[in-house]
């Protein structure tokens, strides 16, 4: 029973890691898009 709980916890932690990685990537992309928009509005 303990091993099942441990494996579930490991799976959960890996899922959280993946989710945080995806969130970081999306945050960077949002920042990138935002800076491009500001750059374009300054130029035109």
Order of alpha helices (4+ residues) and beta strands (2+ residues): alpha
